[in-house]
């Protein structure tokens, strides 16, 4: 077995990561803003419904943290992922500023990237 294959994520881990990345895409980048190169997702759109939308996307984003826990990711990684979600949630509650923040800061994509990086380092 080569060193590269020893570090590659297992098939179940790849499937879980793919689900996290697909959810992150829906939450952060699913829709293009006409006339711009900007992309927004359900997080930004649902965040327009004060409180309820932000809470729904916080819960949906928790799936990435739950997946990390199932893959036995370190607590420090999961804490960072939770921090990204909480910042996104709390700032998202501020009218207008929170909505603009949701369009710019892609917490769910960040978390998917953190999980991917950890898995690719051969940790998962």
C-alpha positions in Angstrom: 0.0 0.0 0.0 1.4 3.4 -1.0 1.7 6.3 1.4 -0.8 8.3 -0.7 -3.5 5.6 -0.6 -2.9 5.1 3.2 -3.8 8.8 3.7 -6.8 8.9 1.3 -10.2 9.1 3.0 -12.2 5.8 3.1 -15.2 5.4 0.8 -17.7 5.9 3.6 -15.8 9.1 4.6 -15.9 10.3 1.0 -19.6 9.7 0.7 -20.2 11.6 4.0 -17.9 14.5 2.8 -19.8 14.6 -0.5 -23.1 15.0 1.3 -21.6 17.8 3.5 -20.2 19.6 0.4 -23.5 19.2 -1.5 -25.4 20.7 1.5 -22.9 23.5 1.8 -23.4 24.3 -1.9 -27.1 24.6 -1.4 -26.7 26.7 1.7 -24.0 29.1 0.3 -23.8 29.0 -3.5 -26.8 27.5 -5.2 -28.1 30.6 -7.0 -26.4 33.1 -9.2 -27.2 36.8 -8.8 -28.2 38.0 -12.3 -25.7 40.5 -13.8 -23.0 39.6 -11.3 -20.5 36.9 -10.5 -22.0 36.6 -7.0 -23.5 33.4 -5.8 -25.9 33.0 -2.9 -27.6 30.1 -1.2 -30.5 29.2 1.0 -28.6 30.6 4.0 -28.7 34.1 2.6 -32.3 33.8 1.2 -33.8 32.2 4.3 -31.9 34.7 6.5 -34.2 37.3 5.1 -37.0 35.8 7.2 -35.8 37.2 10.5 -34.8 34.5 13.1 -36.6 31.5 11.6 -34.5 31.3 8.5 -31.2 31.8 10.4 -32.2 29.1 12.8 -33.1 26.6 10.1 -29.8 27.1 8.3 -27.9 26.9 11.6 -29.6 23.5 12.2 -28.8 22.4 8.6 -25.2 23.5 9.0 -25.0 21.4 12.2 -25.0 18.3 9.8 -21.4 19.1 8.9 -20.4 19.1 12.6 -22.4 15.9 13.3 -20.6 14.3 10.3 -17.3 15.4 11.6 -18.1 13.8 15.0 -19.1 10.6 13.3 -15.8 10.5 11.5 -14.1 11.1 14.9 -12.6 14.5 14.0 -10.7 16.2 16.7 -12.6 18.4 19.1 -10.6 21.4 18.0 -11.8 21.0 14.4 -15.4 20.6 15.5 -15.2 23.6 17.8 -13.9 25.7 14.9 -16.8 24.5 12.7 -19.3 25.3 15.5 -17.7 28.7 15.8 -18.2 29.4 12.1 -21.8 28.4 12.4 -22.4 30.5 15.5 -20.8 33.6 14.0 -22.9 33.1 10.9 -26.1 32.7 13.0 -25.5 35.6 15.4 -24.5 38.1 12.8 -27.3 36.8 10.6 -29.8 37.9 13.2 -28.8 41.6 12.7 -31.2 43.1 10.1 -29.6 44.0 6.8 -26.0 43.7 8.0 -26.6 40.1 8.8 -28.1 39.5 5.3 -25.1 41.1 3.6 -22.8 39.0 5.8 -24.6 35.8 4.8 -24.1 36.7 1.1 -20.4 37.3 1.6 -19.2 34.9 4.3 -19.8 31.3 3.3 -19.7 29.5 6.7 -21.0 26.2 5.3 -18.4 26.1 2.5 -15.7 26.9 5.1 -16.8 24.0 7.3 -16.9 21.6 4.3 -13.4 22.8 3.4 -12.1 22.2 7.0 -13.6 18.7 7.0 -12.1 18.0 3.5 -8.7 19.2 4.5 -8.7 17.1 7.7 -9.7 14.0 5.7 -7.1 14.6 3.0 -4.4 14.8 5.6 -5.2 11.2 6.3 -6.8 11.9 9.6 -10.2 10.3 8.8 
